[in-house]
Amino acid sequence: MTSTRVLYHLVRADFLERVRRYSFLVTLAMAVYLGYGCFTGKVVARLDDYRGVYNSAWLGSLMTLVATVFLSLVGFYVVKNTIQRDQETRVGKILATTPMTKSFYTVAKMISNFAVLAAMVAVMALVALLMQALKAEDPNLDLWALLSPFVIFALPAMAFTGAMAVLFETLPVLRGGAGNVIYFFVWTALLAAPVASLDKGATVSRAAYFSDFTGIVSIMGQMQQDLHKIDPHYTHGSALTIGDTQTTRKFLWTGLRGSPALYLSRVTCVLLAVGLALLASLFFHRFDPAREWFSRKARKEREPAVANGEPVVTFTSPPQAAAHLTPLQRSQNAASLPRLVLAELKLMLKGHRWWWYAVAAGLFVASLVSPLEATHGGIAIVALLWPVLLWSQMGTREARFGTASLIFSSEGSLWRQLPAVWLAGVVVAAVTNGGLGIRLMAARDGHALTAWIACTLFVPSLALALGIWSGTSKTFEAVYTVWWYVGVANHMPGMDFLGTTAESARPAMFLMMAAALVVASYLGRRAKLAYA
């Protein structure tokens, strides 16, 4: 079988497996909803008080921006599991016995990731085509102006995102939950670096093209230049906004202008994606357990002792008497909740090194000794992100370690084990951010203290509900990191679950959301018990 044929079947099998997942369908539904937001005016590309006439050029570019920004973030979490899945299903061991090279495998995985994301881009292009027919601000259809932004910008961005997912999966530190959190900040930095040049109103430089993997600078920079020719008083402001954003003026934009630097930057983005996939092959362990430190440790513990070059085999005589099992008394169950909560806490904290506790303790002490404004607006925000990998275990540990049948078959697991998991998450939230709670009680700030209590209950409730319903920790890690950044770090009203400012605090809303999430967790666990 030729290499091309092997590559085709690898990509095809991976693609078909992923597009049948609920995560793919949910992400696709979200992408379509964003397209609907563009149609209704909830998602707008603003240039001060201007927006473009909804013609083919403007709609294609607008939907391309939405696709690249949204899918380069959410799509990463959708496709970042391809190598892990091969390892869990033991398909990787079969592939390891073939002559397939590591670089061939990682490039194939990058292409399969790209195929999944490109399918979502294709759906958004169809949405843009439908918008052109329904909006009818300019009924003249120009297919090249409508679809070329997707081809020039969205597809290379998806190739880069797919390669980043492969690279993160092969690096020991980034393949787990820490990588899911770190990627958000990497994505933010990649997004913000070229955007900074737009605020200056300068002509887009060649360097800006090459640092702009999403196409925001390349597209909106040309929009700014064209609008400035129409309105010399335009101040070069630009934003891609979501919400009730009203613009009072429109201008006619005729579409992108190609240039050698623009096209070369997109080719470079694709080549960089291939380079990242080849770089990932250097760290790829080819499903060799000997290259995993935890596997080497377990294997070493299983190896027999050796004396004079020969293994020493010891035999254990069977017990002389049969074991006697003491029946469990039902009266013991009522008093077991504290022990279950303690056991869940131990499981959450298991595996963390001393420096994790040192940082958590440092944040707690800093919350106590710093001025209250600095604690509420800075230290407490960081303290809410530090335990994210503890919370992300909630509701997913049974699926991850294959203990669902054991736990679900135990007596009263729905009313005993599930509350214990939730209470353990609440304890983690209360302790790690307890410095702020103590300061607010001392200051007798009832409104801020209520917001802190709502945060302490909301975060573990969100983690438990997402963990139970999705079955993976990745969902909470992605959703919470984005929510934390937009709501808490940027004090957005309605999303600031900590209530960092009096204007952004909504404690009653988050208390109700926490209660609703607990009910959702209960219903999700009960549904799984019914099929266990």
ABEGO torsion letter per residue (X at the ends): XBAAAAAAAAAAAAAAAAAABAAAAAAAAAAAAAAAAAAAGABBBBBEABBBBBBAAAAAAAAAAAAAAAAAAAAAAAABAAAAAAAAAGAAAAAAABABBAAAAAAAAAAAAAAAAAAAAAAAAAAAAAAAAAAGABABBBAAAAAAAAAAAAAAAAAAAAAAAAAAAABAAAABAAAAAAAAAAAAAAAAAAAAAAAAGBBBBAAAAAABAAGAAAAAAAAAAAAAAABAABAGBBBBBBEBBBBABBBBBAEBBBBAAAAAAAAAAAAAAAAAAAAAAAABAGGBAAABAAAAAAAAAABBBBBGGBBBBBBBBBBABBBBBBBBBAAAAAAAAAAAAAAAAAAAABGBBAAAAAAAAAAAAAAAABBAAAAAAAAAAAAAAAAAAAAAABGAAAAAAGAAAAAAABBGAAAAAAAAAAAAAAAAAAAAAAAAAAAAAAAGBAAAAAAAAAAAAAAAAAAAAAAAAAGBAAAAAAAAAAAAAAAAAAGBBGABAAGABAAABBAAAAAAAAAAAAAAAAAAAAAAAAAX
